[in-house]
């Protein structure tokens, strides 16, 4: 990366972070809603859901992924808003590259979601979550979570470019929010209807959830981490390529 590109990326990442900090309502909701959902699941539904362990122990990875999906909506809306208000066009007149514009939003999303995931984990500890992971497992779990956040952030930025308005961008990210519910994040897959099990077992959230759960609880994870990494890498690669194509299309004179 050249010094000019690095400067552009640094400036635009800082701008995206400041914009996110000023959007207090969205920031609070992206953090507070997953926390509230965890409390609801643990205290209202946990007693009725049998997972073979304390439900708070089972549900924490799923809620962390929900936190990532809710936070992704901010990224999509921010990208769409920049396009709508002409900010991107102004930056282009200054010869600012598309990579710096979009990756700035992605970096801000990554930073926000890492902080919010840490806060959710802190609430989980307060509710009784007790992991048994050693240092290597913690490192692997954090690595998978960060890779997941990066993949979802790029996918959300792509949705923001695809959407015509910030409102539409927010709606597009609903598909990301839905995936944790149709996975092993909140209930075992074998409790689902037979027609849903195939989808639940072969979509990206399930291996990510099982990797985080197994690593944090010092349980066998099998091939789940490798499948999780493959899913995240694939999503991120496709999203980066699609974002580059969409950016050129949307900003073409």
Secondary structure, 3 states (H helix, E strand, C coil): CCHHHHHHHHHHHHHHHHHHHHCHHHHHHHHHHHHHHHHHHHHHHHHHCCCCCCHHHHHHHHHHHHHHHHHHHHHHHHHHHHHHCCHHHHHHHCCCCHHHHHHHHHHHHHHHHHHHHHHHHHHHHHHCCCCCCCHHHHHHHHHHHHHHHHHHHHHHHHHHHHCCCHHHHHHHCHHHHHHCCCCCCCCCHHHCCHHHHHHHHCCHHHHHHHHHHHHHCCCCCCCHHHHHHHHHHHHHHHHHHHHHHHHHHHCCC
